[in-house]
Amino acid sequence: MKYRIITVTAAAFVLAGTGCATKDGTENDFGNSVRQMTEQQIFDMNAASSPDPNAVLGGDPERLNNTLDGHRKDVAKPSGVAAPVTINVGN
């Protein structure tokens, strides 16, 4: 009986260890979809190495300032939780 318990325990450890050591196809391919999507969204692949020397021309300064003010106000004052979260366990 004692040897059976030792054998079952050793087998459980071996199975648990081999289950963590293997990689499936998802782990091998992790991140490739994000890299592919980013690559396809870039219009000019050489823009980072040779940026346009001309500044962006045009735009209404008042509208742009209002947009920045709106972003700063929304970020500075996040909305709170409407009601406290209650988790009941058991009775």
Distance bins in CASP14 RR format, pairs under 12 A and 6 or more apart:
PFRMAT RR
TARGET T0000
AUTHOR 0000-0000-0000
RMODE 2
METHOD distances of the structure
MODEL  1
1 7 0 0 0 0 0 1 0 0 0 0 0
1 8 0 0 0 0 0 1 0 0 0 0 0
2 8 0 0 0 0 0 1 0 0 0 0 0
2 9 0 0 0 0 0 1 0 0 0 0 0
3 9 0 0 0 0 0 1 0 0 0 0 0
3 10 0 0 0 0 0 1 0 0 0 0 0
4 10 0 0 0 0 0 1 0 0 0 0 0
4 11 0 0 0 0 0 1 0 0 0 0 0
5 11 0 0 0 0 0 1 0 0 0 0 0
5 12 0 0 0 0 0 1 0 0 0 0 0
6 12 0 0 0 0 0 1 0 0 0 0 0
6 13 0 0 0 0 0 1 0 0 0 0 0
7 13 0 0 0 0 0 1 0 0 0 0 0
7 14 0 0 0 0 0 1 0 0 0 0 0
8 14 0 0 0 0 0 1 0 0 0 0 0
8 15 0 0 0 0 0 1 0 0 0 0 0
9 15 0 0 0 0 0 1 0 0 0 0 0
9 16 0 0 0 0 0 1 0 0 0 0 0
10 16 0 0 0 0 0 1 0 0 0 0 0
10 17 0 0 0 0 0 1 0 0 0 0 0
11 17 0 0 0 0 0 1 0 0 0 0 0
11 18 0 0 0 0 0 1 0 0 0 0 0
12 18 0 0 0 0 0 1 0 0 0 0 0
12 19 0 0 0 0 0 1 0 0 0 0 0
13 19 0 0 0 0 0 1 0 0 0 0 0
13 20 0 0 0 0 0 1 0 0 0 0 0
14 20 0 0 0 0 0 1 0 0 0 0 0
14 21 0 0 0 0 0 1 0 0 0 0 0
15 21 0 0 0 0 0 1 0 0 0 0 0
15 22 0 0 0 0 0 1 0 0 0 0 0
16 22 0 0 0 0 0 1 0 0 0 0 0
20 27 0 0 0 0 0 1 0 0 0 0 0
21 27 0 0 0 0 0 1 0 0 0 0 0
22 28 0 0 0 0 0 1 0 0 0 0 0
23 29 0 0 0 0 0 1 0 0 0 0 0
23 30 0 0 0 0 1 0 0 0 0 0 0
24 30 0 0 0 0 0 1 0 0 0 0 0
25 32 0 0 0 0 0 1 0 0 0 0 0
26 32 0 0 0 0 0 1 0 0 0 0 0
26 33 0 0 0 0 0 1 0 0 0 0 0
29 35 0 0 0 0 0 1 0 0 0 0 0
29 36 0 0 0 0 0 1 0 0 0 0 0
31 37 0 0 0 0 1 0 0 0 0 0 0
31 38 0 0 0 0 0 1 0 0 0 0 0
31 39 0 0 0 0 0 1 0 0 0 0 0
32 38 0 0 0 0 0 1 0 0 0 0 0
32 39 0 0 0 0 0 1 0 0 0 0 0
33 39 0 0 0 0 0 1 0 0 0 0 0
33 40 0 0 0 0 0 1 0 0 0 0 0
34 40 0 0 0 0 0 1 0 0 0 0 0
34 41 0 0 0 0 0 1 0 0 0 0 0
35 41 0 0 0 0 0 1 0 0 0 0 0
35 42 0 0 0 0 0 1 0 0 0 0 0
36 42 0 0 0 0 0 1 0 0 0 0 0
38 45 0 0 0 0 0 1 0 0 0 0 0
39 45 0 0 0 0 1 0 0 0 0 0 0
42 48 0 0 0 0 1 0 0 0 0 0 0
44 50 0 0 0 0 1 0 0 0 0 0 0
44 51 0 0 0 0 1 0 0 0 0 0 0
44 52 0 0 0 0 1 0 0 0 0 0 0
46 52 0 0 0 0 0 1 0 0 0 0 0
56 64 0 0 0 0 0 1 0 0 0 0 0
58 64 0 0 0 0 1 0 0 0 0 0 0
59 65 0 0 0 0 0 1 0 0 0 0 0
59 67 0 0 0 0 0 1 0 0 0 0 0
60 66 0 0 0 0 1 0 0 0 0 0 0
60 67 0 0 0 0 1 0 0 0 0 0 0
61 67 0 0 0 0 0 1 0 0 0 0 0
61 68 0 0 0 0 0 1 0 0 0 0 0
62 68 0 0 0 0 0 1 0 0 0 0 0
62 69 0 0 0 0 0 1 0 0 0 0 0
63 69 0 0 0 0 0 1 0 0 0 0 0
63 70 0 0 0 0 0 1 0 0 0 0 0
64 70 0 0 0 0 0 1 0 0 0 0 0
64 71 0 0 0 0 0 1 0 0 0 0 0
65 71 0 0 0 0 0 1 0 0 0 0 0
65 72 0 0 0 0 0 1 0 0 0 0 0
66 72 0 0 0 0 0 1 0 0 0 0 0
66 73 0 0 0 0 0 1 0 0 0 0 0
67 73 0 0 0 0 0 1 0 0 0 0 0
67 74 0 0 0 0 0 1 0 0 0 0 0
68 74 0 0 0 0 0 1 0 0 0 0 0
68 75 0 0 0 0 0 1 0 0 0 0 0
69 75 0 0 0 0 0 1 0 0 0 0 0
69 76 0 0 0 0 0 1 0 0 0 0 0
70 76 0 0 0 0 1 0 0 0 0 0 0
70 77 0 0 0 0 0 1 0 0 0 0 0
71 77 0 0 0 0 0 1 0 0 0 0 0
END
